[in-house]
Amino acid sequence: MIVWGGLYYDGSYHYLNTGGRYNPSTDSWTATSTTSAPAGRYEHTAVWTGSQMIVWGGFNGSYLNTGGRYNPGTTVGQLPAPPARPLADTNTRQCGPAAK
């Protein structure tokens, strides 16, 4: 299991750009790399491709049209190419192919 990002509030907002990998067989956590990690955010979307985690969108004081990918095999974060079209500035998540 991989977790990343989120919001910490202690009287002011802190948008996190850190994460961890959980190994259930050893009941242990390993920190994810922050090299080239995208800006901290919460309410983002994350998907597992089978080899890497893609993070996109979210909010950190404004709605984001950016993201990154994390490959636990290399432990280096990489920024993906921007989308072909801008995403709407809403909390709505689109599933499936884009409307034509």
MARMISE-875109 format. One line per field, with one value per atom (N, C-alpha, C, O): residue number from 1; x, y, z; residue in three letters; atom name. Coordinates in steps of 0.02 Angstrom, whole numbers, plus 50000, padded with zeros to 5 digits. Layout:
nr [NUM, ...];
xx [X, ...];
yy [Y, ...];
zz [Z, ...];
rest [ala, ...];
atom [CA, ...];
% end
This chain:
nr [1, 1, 1, 1, 2, 2, 2, 2, 3, 3, 3, 3, 4, 4, 4, 4, 5, 5, 5, 5, 6, 6, 6, 6, 7, 7, 7, 7, 8, 8, 8, 8, 9, 9, 9, 9, 10, 10, 10, 10, 11, 11, 11, 11, 12, 12, 12, 12, 13, 13, 13, 13, 14, 14, 14, 14, 15, 15, 15, 15, 16, 16, 16, 16, 17, 17, 17, 17, 18, 18, 18, 18, 19, 19, 19, 19, 20, 20, 20, 20, 21, 21, 21, 21, 22, 22, 22, 22, 23, 23, 23, 23, 24, 24, 24, 24, 25, 25, 25, 25, 26, 26, 26, 26, 27, 27, 27, 27, 28, 28, 28, 28, 29, 29, 29, 29, 30, 30, 30, 30, 31, 31, 31, 31, 32, 32, 32, 32, 33, 33, 33, 33, 34, 34, 34, 34, 35, 35, 35, 35, 36, 36, 36, 36, 37, 37, 37, 37, 38, 38, 38, 38, 39, 39, 39, 39, 40, 40, 40, 40, 41, 41, 41, 41, 42, 42, 42, 42, 43, 43, 43, 43, 44, 44, 44, 44, 45, 45, 45, 45, 46, 46, 46, 46, 47, 47, 47, 47, 48, 48, 48, 48, 49, 49, 49, 49, 50, 50, 50, 50, 51, 51, 51, 51, 52, 52, 52, 52, 53, 53, 53, 53, 54, 54, 54, 54, 55, 55, 55, 55, 56, 56, 56, 56, 57, 57, 57, 57, 58, 58, 58, 58, 59, 59, 59, 59, 60, 60, 60, 60, 61, 61, 61, 61, 62, 62, 62, 62, 63, 63, 63, 63, 64, 64, 64, 64, 65, 65, 65, 65, 66, 66, 66, 66, 67, 67, 67, 67, 68, 68, 68, 68, 69, 69, 69, 69, 70, 70, 70, 70, 71, 71, 71, 71, 72, 72, 72, 72, 73, 73, 73, 73, 74, 74, 74, 74, 75, 75, 75, 75, 76, 76, 76, 76, 77, 77, 77, 77, 78, 78, 78, 78, 79, 79, 79, 79, 80, 80, 80, 80, 81, 81, 81, 81, 82, 82, 82, 82, 83, 83, 83, 83, 84, 84, 84, 84, 85, 85, 85, 85, 86, 86, 86, 86, 87, 87, 87, 87, 88, 88, 88, 88, 89, 89, 89, 89, 90, 90, 90, 90, 91, 91, 91, 91, 92, 92, 92, 92, 93, 93, 93, 93, 94, 94, 94, 94, 95, 95, 95, 95, 96, 96, 96, 96, 97, 97, 97, 97, 98, 98, 98, 98, 99, 99, 99, 99, 100, 100, 100, 100];
xx [50043, 50000, 50045, 50095, 50027, 50063, 50014, 49959, 50033, 49993, 50037, 50098, 50005, 50043, 49999, 49939, 50028, 49994, 49944, 49940, 49907, 49855, 49859, 49897, 49820, 49814, 49825, 49797, 49867, 49878, 49859, 49881, 49817, 49793, 49810, 49791, 49846, 49863, 49849, 49886, 49796, 49781, 49796, 49769, 49838, 49849, 49854, 49865, 49845, 49844, 49914, 49953, 49930, 49993, 49976, 49949, 49992, 49978, 50040, 50094, 50031, 50088, 50107, 50064, 50173, 50198, 50246, 50299, 50227, 50265, 50219, 50158, 50249, 50208, 50247, 50303, 50217, 50249, 50222, 50167, 50263, 50243, 50238, 50283, 50182, 50171, 50182, 50156, 50221, 50233, 50199, 50223, 50142, 50105, 50143, 50131, 50188, 50223, 50273, 50289, 50298, 50345, 50314, 50345, 50250, 50215, 50259, 50268, 50286, 50331, 50317, 50289, 50337, 50329, 50397, 50446, 50400, 50460, 50438, 50389, 50475, 50458, 50467, 50514, 50421, 50429, 50480, 50490, 50511, 50559, 50522, 50466, 50553, 50524, 50561, 50546, 50608, 50643, 50593, 50559, 50589, 50543, 50470, 50428, 50454, 50384, 50343, 50368, 50280, 50238, 50221, 50233, 50195, 50176, 50128, 50088, 50132, 50086, 50014, 49999, 49969, 49899, 49856, 49882, 49791, 49744, 49684, 49679, 49640, 49583, 49606, 49569, 49666, 49691, 49669, 49641, 49680, 49666, 49732, 49781, 49732, 49791, 49769, 49719, 49806, 49791, 49855, 49909, 49848, 49904, 49901, 49849, 49956, 49957, 49981, 49978, 50004, 50034, 50109, 50141, 50137, 50208, 50223, 50278, 50176, 50188, 50122, 50068, 50127, 50068, 50068, 50118, 50011, 50002, 49958, 49905, 49981, 49944, 49927, 49969, 49864, 49845, 49791, 49750, 49793, 49742, 49745, 49798, 49689, 49685, 49682, 49667, 49697, 49690, 49745, 49762, 49775, 49823, 49817, 49866, 49756, 49740, 49708, 49672, 49721, 49688, 49685, 49722, 49641, 49636, 49696, 49718, 49722, 49784, 49772, 49727, 49811, 49810, 49880, 49908, 49908, 49975, 49975, 49925, 50030, 50035, 50105, 50153, 50109, 50173, 50161, 50105, 50216, 50211, 50267, 50320, 50252, 50300, 50310, 50262, 50372, 50389, 50428, 50486, 50399, 50434, 50496, 50538, 50502, 50563, 50623, 50680, 50612, 50667, 50668, 50718, 50613, 50603, 50616, 50634, 50608, 50617, 50551, 50521, 50528, 50467, 50482, 50535, 50435, 50443, 50378, 50324, 50384, 50325, 50301, 50340, 50236, 50210, 50199, 50199, 50188, 50172, 50106, 50063, 50096, 50032, 49977, 49992, 49914, 49859, 49851, 49875, 49818, 49807, 49759, 49760, 49716, 49669, 49666, 49677, 49652, 49648, 49590, 49540, 49599, 49547, 49505, 49531, 49442, 49398, 49420, 49444, 49411, 49429, 49371, 49338, 49358, 49306, 49331, 49384, 49293, 49309, 49282, 49290, 49251, 49222, 49278, 49325, 49272, 49320, 49290, 49234, 49325, 49300, 49325, 49384, 49282, 49299, 49283, 49231, 49325, 49313, 49339, 49374, 49324, 49351, 49323, 49267, 49362, 49341, 49284, 49280, 49239, 49184, 49211, 49260, 49179, 49202, 49161, 49173];
yy [49942, 50000, 50062, 50064, 50111, 50174, 50230, 50232, 50275, 50334, 50395, 50393, 50450, 50510, 50571, 50569, 50626, 50690, 50694, 50650, 50747, 50757, 50827, 50870, 50836, 50901, 50893, 50848, 50936, 50938, 51008, 51058, 51012, 51076, 51084, 51042, 51137, 51152, 51226, 51258, 51253, 51324, 51357, 51410, 51325, 51346, 51282, 51228, 51289, 51231, 51213, 51257, 51149, 51123, 51069, 51017, 51081, 51033, 50989, 51014, 50924, 50878, 50851, 50837, 50844, 50811, 50755, 50745, 50719, 50661, 50601, 50607, 50543, 50482, 50424, 50431, 50365, 50304, 50242, 50242, 50190, 50124, 50077, 50073, 50040, 49992, 49922, 49903, 49883, 49813, 49770, 49766, 49738, 49700, 49638, 49615, 49610, 49550, 49565, 49522, 49627, 49646, 49697, 49718, 49717, 49767, 49829, 49853, 49854, 49912, 49962, 49945, 50024, 50079, 50102, 50102, 50123, 50154, 50220, 50222, 50273, 50339, 50338, 50308, 50372, 50380, 50436, 50479, 50434, 50486, 50552, 50551, 50607, 50673, 50706, 50764, 50671, 50698, 50709, 50662, 50769, 50789, 50777, 50771, 50773, 50763, 50824, 50880, 50814, 50872, 50911, 50887, 50971, 51013, 50977, 50936, 50993, 50964, 50978, 51031, 50931, 50938, 50889, 50843, 50900, 50851, 50849, 50890, 50801, 50788, 50774, 50787, 50747, 50729, 50658, 50621, 50640, 50573, 50536, 50564, 50473, 50431, 50363, 50335, 50337, 50271, 50230, 50258, 50165, 50119, 50087, 50060, 50090, 50063, 49991, 49959, 49965, 49899, 49904, 49856, 49963, 49974, 50042, 50052, 50088, 50154, 50186, 50167, 50236, 50272, 50340, 50376, 50358, 50422, 50465, 50444, 50526, 50574, 50633, 50658, 50656, 50713, 50754, 50728, 50820, 50865, 50879, 50873, 50896, 50911, 50986, 51026, 51003, 51072, 51088, 51046, 51147, 51171, 51247, 51283, 51269, 51340, 51362, 51411, 51325, 51332, 51263, 51218, 51255, 51190, 51179, 51225, 51118, 51103, 51064, 51022, 51080, 51045, 51017, 51022, 50987, 50959, 50893, 50874, 50857, 50794, 50764, 50799, 50701, 50666, 50592, 50568, 50555, 50482, 50457, 50487, 50402, 50372, 50299, 50261, 50280, 50212, 50183, 50202, 50136, 50110, 50070, 50059, 50049, 50013, 50058, 50036, 50122, 50169, 50219, 50253, 50224, 50271, 50343, 50384, 50359, 50428, 50453, 50421, 50509, 50539, 50572, 50601, 50569, 50600, 50636, 50612, 50693, 50731, 50706, 50701, 50690, 50668, 50728, 50786, 50715, 50768, 50799, 50765, 50864, 50896, 50866, 50837, 50873, 50845, 50882, 50938, 50851, 50881, 50940, 50984, 50940, 50995, 51011, 50967, 51074, 51091, 51054, 51038, 51041, 51010, 51065, 51119, 51051, 51099, 51111, 51065, 51172, 51189, 51171, 51215, 51106, 51082, 51021, 50995, 50998, 50936, 50875, 50819, 50885, 50829, 50787, 50813, 50722, 50675, 50643, 50617, 50644, 50613, 50541, 50528, 50496, 50426, 50406, 50426, 50368, 50346, 50395, 50443, 50384, 50427, 50497, 50508, 50544, 50614, 50625, 50591, 50671, 50687, 50720, 50757, 50708, 50739, 50800, 50832];
zz [50000, 50000, 50000, 50036, 49959, 49957, 49973, 49945, 50019, 50034, 50021, 50030, 50000, 49984, 49991, 49975, 50015, 50019, 50075, 50117, 50075, 50126, 50156, 50132, 50207, 50240, 50314, 50346, 50343, 50415, 50438, 50409, 50489, 50513, 50586, 50627, 50603, 50673, 50688, 50726, 50658, 50662, 50595, 50580, 50556, 50486, 50444, 50471, 50379, 50335, 50311, 50291, 50313, 50287, 50236, 50255, 50173, 50120, 50111, 50098, 50119, 50123, 50054, 50012, 50043, 49983, 50002, 49971, 50053, 50076, 50078, 50072, 50087, 50089, 50116, 50141, 50111, 50136, 50102, 50075, 50103, 50076, 50135, 50177, 50139, 50193, 50167, 50114, 50204, 50187, 50240, 50297, 50224, 50274, 50298, 50354, 50257, 50279, 50335, 50376, 50337, 50391, 50439, 50487, 50425, 50465, 50474, 50530, 50417, 50421, 50366, 50313, 50378, 50331, 50306, 50344, 50243, 50214, 50183, 50147, 50197, 50169, 50093, 50067, 50057, 49986, 49973, 50016, 49916, 49897, 49886, 49860, 49904, 49889, 49831, 49815, 49799, 49742, 49685, 49664, 49661, 49607, 49624, 49580, 49689, 49709, 49690, 49695, 49670, 49655, 49719, 49774, 49709, 49766, 49812, 49790, 49877, 49925, 49907, 49879, 49924, 49906, 49945, 49977, 49942, 49968, 49921, 49875, 49930, 49886, 49815, 49767, 49807, 49741, 49722, 49763, 49661, 49637, 49630, 49607, 49650, 49642, 49616, 49640, 49568, 49540, 49537, 49528, 49543, 49537, 49468, 49450, 49430, 49362, 49360, 49307, 49415, 49417, 49430, 49452, 49414, 49427, 49457, 49484, 49453, 49483, 49504, 49480, 49548, 49571, 49536, 49536, 49506, 49474, 49519, 49540, 49534, 49575, 49530, 49493, 49534, 49492, 49526, 49563, 49514, 49537, 49612, 49643, 49639, 49710, 49723, 49679, 49785, 49809, 49858, 49900, 49853, 49903, 49911, 49913, 49917, 49919, 49854, 49852, 49802, 49737, 49705, 49725, 49656, 49623, 49578, 49544, 49577, 49542, 49477, 49474, 49427, 49363, 49352, 49297, 49405, 49403, 49439, 49470, 49436, 49471, 49465, 49447, 49480, 49477, 49478, 49484, 49471, 49475, 49520, 49524, 49553, 49599, 49580, 49577, 49567, 49551, 49610, 49621, 49648, 49707, 49689, 49732, 49625, 49604, 49599, 49610, 49582, 49577, 49634, 49645, 49671, 49726, 49706, 49748, 49642, 49619, 49592, 49549, 49616, 49590, 49523, 49514, 49477, 49412, 49395, 49411, 49364, 49344, 49277, 49230, 49271, 49206, 49160, 49183, 49097, 49049, 49068, 49095, 49054, 49069, 49026, 48973, 49046, 49007, 48941, 48933, 48893, 48828, 48833, 48790, 48883, 48892, 48966, 49008, 48985, 49056, 49090, 49059, 49152, 49192, 49224, 49238, 49235, 49268, 49339, 49372, 49363, 49432, 49478, 49506, 49486, 49531, 49567, 49551, 49614, 49649, 49612, 49636, 49555, 49517, 49488, 49458, 49496, 49468, 49406, 49410, 49351, 49290, 49286, 49299, 49269, 49260, 49188, 49162, 49158, 49090, 49039, 49057, 48975, 48922, 48926, 48951, 48901, 48900, 48851, 48800, 48868, 48823, 48760, 48764, 48704, 48641, 48625, 48574];
rest [met, met, met, met, ile, ile, ile, ile, val, val, val, val, trp, trp, trp, trp, gly, gly, gly, gly, gly, gly, gly, gly, leu, leu, leu, leu, tyr, tyr, tyr, tyr, tyr, tyr, tyr, tyr, asp, asp, asp, asp, gly, gly, gly, gly, ser, ser, ser, ser, tyr, tyr, tyr, tyr, his, his, his, his, tyr, tyr, tyr, tyr, leu, leu, leu, leu, asn, asn, asn, asn, thr, thr, thr, thr, gly, gly, gly, gly, gly, gly, gly, gly, arg, arg, arg, arg, tyr, tyr, tyr, tyr, asn, asn, asn, asn, pro, pro, pro, pro, ser, ser, ser, ser, thr, thr, thr, thr, asp, asp, asp, asp, ser, ser, ser, ser, trp, trp, trp, trp, thr, thr, thr, thr, ala, ala, ala, ala, thr, thr, thr, thr, ser, ser, ser, ser, thr, thr, thr, thr, thr, thr, thr, thr, ser, ser, ser, ser, ala, ala, ala, ala, pro, pro, pro, pro, ala, ala, ala, ala, gly, gly, gly, gly, arg, arg, arg, arg, tyr, tyr, tyr, tyr, glu, glu, glu, glu, his, his, his, his, thr, thr, thr, thr, ala, ala, ala, ala, val, val, val, val, trp, trp, trp, trp, thr, thr, thr, thr, gly, gly, gly, gly, ser, ser, ser, ser, gln, gln, gln, gln, met, met, met, met, ile, ile, ile, ile, val, val, val, val, trp, trp, trp, trp, gly, gly, gly, gly, gly, gly, gly, gly, phe, phe, phe, phe, asn, asn, asn, asn, gly, gly, gly, gly, ser, ser, ser, ser, tyr, tyr, tyr, tyr, leu, leu, leu, leu, asn, asn, asn, asn, thr, thr, thr, thr, gly, gly, gly, gly, gly, gly, gly, gly, arg, arg, arg, arg, tyr, tyr, tyr, tyr, asn, asn, asn, asn, pro, pro, pro, pro, gly, gly, gly, gly, thr, thr, thr, thr, thr, thr, thr, thr, val, val, val, val, gly, gly, gly, gly, gln, gln, gln, gln, leu, leu, leu, leu, pro, pro, pro, pro, ala, ala, ala, ala, pro, pro, pro, pro, pro, pro, pro, pro, ala, ala, ala, ala, arg, arg, arg, arg, pro, pro, pro, pro, leu, leu, leu, leu, ala, ala, ala, ala, asp, asp, asp, asp, thr, thr, thr, thr, asn, asn, asn, asn, thr, thr, thr, thr, arg, arg, arg, arg, gln, gln, gln, gln, cys, cys, cys, cys, gly, gly, gly, gly, pro, pro, pro, pro, ala, ala, ala, ala, ala, ala, ala, ala, lys, lys, lys, lys];
atom [N, CA, C, O, N, CA, C, O, N, CA, C, O, N, CA, C, O, N, CA, C, O, N, CA, C, O, N, CA, C, O, N, CA, C, O, N, CA, C, O, N, CA, C, O, N, CA, C, O, N, CA, C, O, N, CA, C, O, N, CA, C, O, N, CA, C, O, N, CA, C, O, N, CA, C, O, N, CA, C, O, N, CA, C, O, N, CA, C, O, N, CA, C, O, N, CA, C, O, N, CA, C, O, N, CA, C, O, N, CA, C, O, N, CA, C, O, N, CA, C, O, N, CA, C, O, N, CA, C, O, N, CA, C, O, N, CA, C, O, N, CA, C, O, N, CA, C, O, N, CA, C, O, N, CA, C, O, N, CA, C, O, N, CA, C, O, N, CA, C, O, N, CA, C, O, N, CA, C, O, N, CA, C, O, N, CA, C, O, N, CA, C, O, N, CA, C, O, N, CA, C, O, N, CA, C, O, N, CA, C, O, N, CA, C, O, N, CA, C, O, N, CA, C, O, N, CA, C, O, N, CA, C, O, N, CA, C, O, N, CA, C, O, N, CA, C, O, N, CA, C, O, N, CA, C, O, N, CA, C, O, N, CA, C, O, N, CA, C, O, N, CA, C, O, N, CA, C, O, N, CA, C, O, N, CA, C, O, N, CA, C, O, N, CA, C, O, N, CA, C, O, N, CA, C, O, N, CA, C, O, N, CA, C, O, N, CA, C, O, N, CA, C, O, N, CA, C, O, N, CA, C, O, N, CA, C, O, N, CA, C, O, N, CA, C, O, N, CA, C, O, N, CA, C, O, N, CA, C, O, N, CA, C, O, N, CA, C, O, N, CA, C, O, N, CA, C, O, N, CA, C, O, N, CA, C, O, N, CA, C, O, N, CA, C, O, N, CA, C, O, N, CA, C, O, N, CA, C, O, N, CA, C, O, N, CA, C, O, N, CA, C, O, N, CA, C, O, N, CA, C, O, N, CA, C, O, N, CA, C, O, N, CA, C, O, N, CA, C, O];
% end
